[in-house]
Amino acid sequence: METLGERIRKLRKEKGLTLQALAGSEMTKGMLSLIENNKANPSIESLSYIAQQLEVDRNELLEEVPTTELRGLLQEVEKLYKEELRELNDFKPIIEKIAPYADKLPYRYESARLLEIYSRCQYYAKMSDWQKALEKSEEMYEGLHLVNNSADVHMFRAMMKFNEHKYAESLEMLQGSRRSFENRNAVLDSLKKLDFDFLEAILYFALGKDEEAVNLMDEAIEYSKEHQIFYRINDLYRVMGFHAILTGNREKKEYYVHKLRLFADFSDDDKIQTTLDLLEAHDLNSFIHDFDKAEALVDRNLKKDKDGDHHQFYLEKGKALYGQGKLDEALTWLKRHRTADFLHHPYDLAMNYEKDAYMALIYEAQGKHSLAKKHAKTAKELIEPMPDLPYKQFILDVYRKING
């Protein structure tokens, strides 16, 4: 963190001033040099004169964390945070950058946002005291009347319960937050409304309340169309398409997949195309049982998988090979699959839990009964707390088959 002298020197150099130019007629070059090197403290009159010469407010020089430094830090941290969110990799460098400032931040937007990012990174890094910074951040947002930022904090807190698979508690918190904003007539922008709609709907799905979820999703889609807002439309179509697959509604599934492909072309987003291929491959494997077509879709994406992180495609590859009777090859791909740490919704978890059921079937076919029983038991224990989705029936059927 900069000292007063370092701050003066930095601003002087940014403005292209020499020591002599900044000293002007009111100070000596030697005294200014001593101040910049923290060997002398300026009087109030001298500080006011230096601030005038630098064309900044005197308080800018006196603040423990000046505005320019704060904004520079936030700009740097925002960039790092966005990069790490994509990778979900290492948040500690961001924590280390913010930590020296955390207890000295002035009461302003930049400080609140830094504390919010600090808290989120602490959570992702599995640090125990992440809520302390989040509470300070929310207090600042509320005091500064930054309602939409405060809403982000509320949603983040509720979704942490979701990550603990406490879906009912998460939904209660989210709805409580929404009511609290409505009761005080706080106006949320359209994007925040769609955030609340989407998160509330996926929590309804997680609890098996499909009717409430679909109604809310439909309302959100109509709202997006009416206001020409494309924010969240990818998420809305994707979840509705997946739900249509689970309920066997082929017409709706084709409708939402078609809409998503159009949106992917419009937005030139390869990630949406990849997600759609995965959705299609999953549908072909688990519901239509066209294993050749599923494998072709999977292979197309595995060719682009330079980083070796397409674990969902590994699972679908194994299922396609199993369906073709290529058991040894299927087992190799299934063993490579790992359930990502960031998956917490029952839809995502349940489809991943199929892996052990398929491995159990393969081991049983190979005459390795003890291994078959082990994996069938693992799949059963994982799926039991989940809602009654098609995966649950499949896994329980496999368990009963293996155990006679």
Disulfide bonds with the S-S distance in Angstrom:
none
